[in-house]
Amino acid sequence: MTTGEQQVDRRIAVSAMPKPADSTLSVALDGPPVPPMARIMSYSPDDWEEFIREWATALKEDYFQIKRLGGAGDKGADIAAFKTHEQFEGPWDCFQAKHYDKPLSFGDAAKEILKVFVSTLEGAYTLPRSYQFLAPRGLSTQLNMLVSKPTALRAKFLDRIVDGDALVKGLDEDVIEAVRALAAGTAFSMFRSVEVQEALTTHSQTRWHASRFGTSLPERASSESPPEDYSPDETRYLQQLLAVYAERHPGTITTLDSVAAVPKMAKNLQRQRVRFFKAESLKAYSAGAVPPGTFEKLQEDIHAGVVDVVDADHPDGFAKLNQVMTHVGSLDLSRHKLINVTEIQDRQGVCHQLANDDRLTWVDES
């Protein structure tokens, strides 16, 4: 048994822990709204760790990757934020989640600080650049004062790193001495705390905040007008539209440039491009406002809502296109988180995104 196993009760290696899936919490509640602070107080330890992982993505740091590692074998690293691809072998920050029913005491913190030094000595990782405690009920007055005076925190910690103290029970004498030497040479300014209200303010800038706390989505900026030149991202849905126009005007319309020869079709093409770029702007907005997969769920429901119309009999592709553009506006999409910032043109543009992926077809190409 290694010294680390003695200290953390035979826990597995941090490197064996998988990266968690992104949170997609439901916010459906009955009764009056529950303030974010109150919700946090009722979190489970797992919920609290996931909140911190989300919070860390909004920090003003250029992190290579953020991993949630809390649980058996975490070596005192609940959330690890890596600065480089070297991960634990390079610079990183540690965020420690402590969801207790009382303020975090010095004794609680000392156990976690000890884990960091023992794990560093064992080679589990390099010493983090910073180690930040996040606890819903904050720190005790004593610990708060100590964290605010790094040299005092180090001195009090070293007072406990002596043979016979309960804090180091189970550690060999040589390990205790190695911990003392490492701690004595470490700037304890690396150990910090994050105030809950500060964490909530930062978390409000993440894509998970509105979903987690049931708040309004951030304001959506106006979408840009389609560029004069066609972009590579438009290739397939424009090919499909060209087939629609060419079917109506064979011989006259053979290329996208020739659509201009038929003013009605030229206006229609411009409308469809505006719709596509509206949907693209909604997709880009969703990347910062809602959890991953939210926009894709909206796309799936729109596809399910219009595919039967697409597969029905129509006089031609132009009639089919117009029928779908009308029908998509009547779909009940009220359950979607994005609906309050979604317009009819966004829905219509999603149909073109689906056509871009060949999931909707206006003219049979057999």
C-alpha positions in Angstrom: 0.0 0.0 0.0 1.4 3.4 -0.9 1.3 6.4 1.4 -1.4 8.0 -0.8 -3.6 4.9 -0.4 -3.2 5.1 3.4 -4.3 8.7 3.3 -7.3 8.4 1.0 -8.4 4.9 2.0 -7.3 2.8 -1.0 -8.9 5.1 -3.6 -8.2 4.7 -7.3 -5.9 6.9 -9.4 -7.2 10.3 -10.5 -6.3 9.5 -14.1 -8.8 6.7 -14.2 -11.8 9.0 -13.7 -13.8 9.8 -16.8 -14.7 13.2 -18.0 -18.4 13.8 -17.1 -21.2 14.6 -19.5 -22.5 18.1 -19.8 -25.4 19.0 -17.5 -28.9 19.4 -19.0 -30.9 20.1 -15.8 -34.6 20.7 -16.1 -35.9 24.0 -14.7 -39.6 23.1 -14.6 -40.9 24.1 -11.2 -44.3 24.7 -9.6 -44.9 27.6 -7.2 -42.9 30.8 -6.7 -39.4 31.1 -8.2 -36.5 29.7 -6.1 -33.6 32.1 -5.8 -30.2 30.7 -7.1 -28.7 30.9 -3.6 -31.5 28.8 -2.1 -31.2 26.2 -4.9 -27.5 25.9 -4.2 -28.1 25.2 -0.5 -30.2 22.2 -1.4 -27.7 20.7 -3.9 -26.3 17.3 -3.5 -22.4 17.1 -3.5 -22.6 15.9 -7.2 -24.8 18.9 -8.2 -22.4 21.2 -6.5 -19.4 19.8 -8.3 -21.2 20.1 -11.6 -22.1 23.7 -10.9 -18.4 24.4 -10.2 -17.3 22.7 -13.4 -19.7 25.0 -15.3 -18.6 28.0 -13.3 -14.9 27.3 -14.2 -15.7 27.6 -17.9 -16.4 31.3 -17.4 -13.2 32.2 -15.6 -10.9 34.7 -17.3 -8.4 31.9 -18.0 -7.4 30.2 -21.2 -7.8 26.7 -20.0 -7.0 23.8 -22.4 -9.5 21.6 -20.6 -11.7 21.4 -17.5 -12.4 18.1 -15.9 -14.6 17.0 -13.0 -12.8 14.3 -11.1 -14.6 14.4 -7.7 -15.3 11.0 -6.1 -13.3 8.1 -4.9 -9.7 8.5 -5.9 -9.8 12.2 -6.8 -6.6 12.8 -4.8 -8.0 16.1 -3.5 -8.9 17.4 -7.0 -12.7 17.7 -7.5 -12.4 20.0 -10.5 -9.1 20.2 -12.4 -8.5 23.1 -14.9 -5.5 22.4 -17.2 -3.6 25.2 -18.8 -1.9 23.0 -21.4 -2.2 19.6 -23.1 0.2 18.3 -20.5 -2.7 18.4 -18.1 -1.5 17.2 -14.6 2.1 17.3 -15.7 1.9 21.0 -16.6 0.3 24.1 -14.9 -3.2 23.6 -13.6 -5.7 25.0 -11.1 -7.7 22.9 -8.6 -11.2 23.8 -7.5 -12.4 21.9 -4.4 -16.1 21.5 -3.8 -17.3 21.2 -0.2 -21.0 21.1 0.2 -21.4 20.9 4.0 -24.2 21.9 6.2 -21.9 24.2 8.1 -19.1 26.6 7.2 -15.8 25.0 6.2 -13.4 24.7 9.1 -9.6 24.7 9.3 -9.7 21.0 10.1 -11.7 20.3 7.0 -9.4 22.4 4.8 -6.2 20.9 6.4 -7.2 17.4 5.3 -7.6 18.5 1.7 -4.4 20.5 1.8 -2.5 17.4 3.1 -3.9 15.3 0.2 -2.5 17.8 -2.3 1.0 17.6 -0.9 0.9 13.8 -0.5 -0.4 13.3 -4.0 2.2 15.7 -5.4 5.0 13.8 -3.6 3.7 10.5 -5.0 3.8 11.9 -8.5 0.0 11.9 -9.1 0.3 15.5 -10.4 2.4 18.6 -10.1 1.5 21.1 -7.4 -1.4 23.3 -8.8 -0.9 27.0 -9.4 -4.0 27.7 -7.3 -6.2 25.6 -5.0 -9.6 27.2 -4.4 -12.3 26.1 -2.0 -15.9 26.6 -2.9 -18.5 26.0 -0.2 -22.1 27.1 -0.2 -21.9 28.2 3.4 -18.5 29.7 3.0 -15.5 29.4 5.4 -15.5 29.6 9.1 -14.3 32.9 10.5 -11.0 31.2 11.6 -10.3 29.7 8.2 -11.4 32.8 6.4 -8.8 34.8 8.4 -6.1 32.2 7.8 -6.7 32.1 4.0 -6.5 35.8 4.0 -3.0 35.6 5.7 -1.1 32.9 3.7 1.9 32.8 6.0 -0.3 32.3 9.0 -2.2 29.5 7.2 1.1 27.8 6.4 2.4 28.1 10.0 -0.8 26.6 11.4 -0.7 23.8 8.8 2.9 23.0 9.7 2.0 22.9 13.3 -0.2 19.9 12.5 2.3 18.1 10.3 4.1 16.3 13.2 4.2 12.6 14.1 1.4 11.7 16.4 -1.0 14.4 15.2 -4.4 13.0 14.1 -4.1 14.8 10.8 -1.2 12.7 9.7 -2.3 9.4 11.2 -1.2 6.5 9.0 1.6 8.3 7.3 5.2 7.1 7.7 7.6 9.5 9.4 9.6 10.0 6.2 6.4 11.0 4.4 5.5 13.5 7.1 8.9 15.1 6.8 8.7 15.3 3.1 5.3 17.0 3.4 6.7 19.5 5.9 9.6 20.3 3.5 7.3 20.8 0.5 4.8 22.8 2.5 7.5 25.0 4.1 8.7 25.9 0.6 5.3 26.6 -0.9 3.6 29.9 -1.1 0.3 29.3 0.7 -1.3 32.2 -1.3 -2.2 29.3 -3.7 -4.9 28.3 -1.3 -7.9 30.6 -1.7 -11.7 30.7 -1.3 -14.4 31.8 -3.7 -17.5 33.6 -2.3 -20.8 32.0 -3.4 -22.3 35.3 -4.7 -19.1 35.9 -6.7 -19.4 32.3 -8.1 -23.1 32.9 -9.1 -22.2 36.2 -10.9 -19.5 34.4 -12.9 -21.7 31.4 -13.5 -24.4 33.8 -15.0 -22.0 34.2 -18.0 -22.1 30.5 -18.8 -24.5 28.6 -21.2 -25.9 26.6 -18.2 -27.1 29.4 -16.0 -30.6 30.0 -17.4 -31.3 26.3 -17.6 -30.0 25.6 -14.1 -31.7 28.5 -12.3 -34.7 29.1 -14.4 -33.7 32.7 -15.3 -34.3 34.5 -18.5 -32.0 33.8 -21.4 -29.5 36.6 -22.3 -30.5 39.1 -25.0 -30.0 37.8 -28.5 -28.2 40.1 -30.9 -29.6 40.8 -34.4 -28.5 38.3 -37.0 -26.3 39.5 -39.9 -27.7 39.9 -43.4 -26.5 37.2 -45.9 -23.3 38.1 -47.6 -23.4 39.0 -51.3 -21.2 36.1 -52.1 -22.3 32.5 -51.4 -20.4 30.8 -48.6 -19.2 27.2 -48.6 -21.6 26.5 -45.6 -24.5 27.2 -47.9 -23.6 24.8 -50.7 -26.1 21.9 -50.3 -29.3 23.8 -49.4 -28.6 26.3 -52.2 -28.2 23.3 -54.6 -31.6 22.1 -53.4 -33.2 25.6 -54.0 -31.7 25.8 -57.4 -33.4 22.5 -58.3 -36.7 24.0 -57.1 -36.3 27.1 -59.3 -35.0 25.1 -62.3 -38.0 22.8 -62.1 -40.3 25.8 -62.4 -38.3 27.6 -65.0 -36.4 24.9 -67.1 -33.9 26.4 -69.5 -34.1 29.9 -68.0 -32.7 29.0 -64.6 -29.7 26.7 -64.7 -27.3 28.3 -62.2 -27.7 30.4 -59.1 -26.6 33.4 -61.0 -29.4 32.9 -63.6 -32.0 33.0 -60.8 -31.8 36.8 -61.2 -33.5 36.4 -64.6 -36.8 35.6 -62.8 -37.5 38.3 -60.3 -40.0 36.3 -58.3 -37.5 33.5 -57.8 -34.7 35.9 -57.1 -36.8 37.4 -54.3 -37.6 33.9 -53.0 -34.0 33.0 -53.0 -33.1 36.1 -50.9 -35.8 35.3 -48.4 -34.5 31.7 -48.0 -31.0 32.9 -47.5 -32.1 35.4 -44.8 -33.9 32.5 -43.1 -30.9 30.3 -43.2 -28.6 32.9 -41.7 -31.2 33.6 -39.0 -31.0 30.0 -38.0 -27.3 30.0 -38.1 -27.3 33.0 -35.8 -29.6 31.2 -33.4 -27.2 28.2 -33.4 -24.3 30.5 -32.6 -26.3 32.2 -29.9 -27.2 28.8 -28.3 -23.5 27.9 -27.9 -23.2 30.6 -25.2 -26.8 30.7 -23.7 -28.0 27.1 -23.3 -26.5 23.7 -22.5 -25.0 21.6 -25.3 -27.6 19.7 -27.4 -30.4 22.3 -26.8 -30.3 23.6 -30.3 -30.0 20.2 -31.8 -33.2 19.1 -29.9 -35.0 22.0 -31.4 -33.8 20.9 -34.9 -35.0 17.4 -34.2 -38.5 18.5 -33.3 -38.7 20.8 -36.3 -37.7 17.9 -38.5 -40.3 15.6 -36.9 -42.9 18.3 -37.3 -42.3 18.9 -41.1 -41.0 15.6 -42.5 -44.6 14.3 -43.2 -45.4 17.4 -45.1 -42.2 17.0 -47.1 -43.0 13.4 -47.9 -46.6 14.2 -49.0 -47.5 14.7 -52.6 -47.0 18.2 -54.1 -47.3 19.6 -57.6 -43.6 20.4 -57.6 -40.7 21.3 -55.3 -41.7 25.0 -55.2 -45.1 24.1 -53.8 -43.5 21.7 -51.3 -41.0 24.3 -50.1 -43.7 26.9 -49.6 -45.9 24.4 -47.7 -43.1 23.5 -45.4 -42.2 27.2 -44.8 -45.8 27.9 -43.8 -46.3 24.7 -41.7 -43.2 25.1 -39.6 -44.5 28.3 -38.2 -47.5 26.5 -36.7 -45.5 23.9 -34.8 -45.9 23.8 -31.0 -42.3 24.2 -29.8 -43.2 25.7 -26.4 -41.3 23.1 -24.4 -38.0 24.3 -25.9 -35.7 26.5 -23.8 -34.8 28.6 -26.9 -38.4 29.4 -27.9 -38.6 32.8 -26.3 -35.7 34.0 -28.5 -36.9 32.2 -31.6 -38.7 33.8 -34.5 -40.6 32.3 -37.4 -37.7 33.0 -39.7 -35.4 31.0 -37.4 -37.7 28.0 -37.7 -37.8 28.3 -41.5 -34.1 28.7 -41.5 -33.7 25.4 -39.5 -35.5 23.7 -42.4 -32.7 24.9 -44.7 -30.1 23.6 -42.2 -31.8 20.3 -42.4 -31.8 20.5 -46.2 -28.1 21.3 -46.0 -27.6 18.0 -44.2 -29.9 16.2 -46.8 -32.5 15.5 -44.1 -35.1 17.4 -46.1 -35.3 17.3 -49.9 -37.4 19.6 -52.0 -37.0 17.9 -55.4 -36.4 14.2 -55.9 -33.1 13.7 -57.6 -33.6 10.1 -58.8 
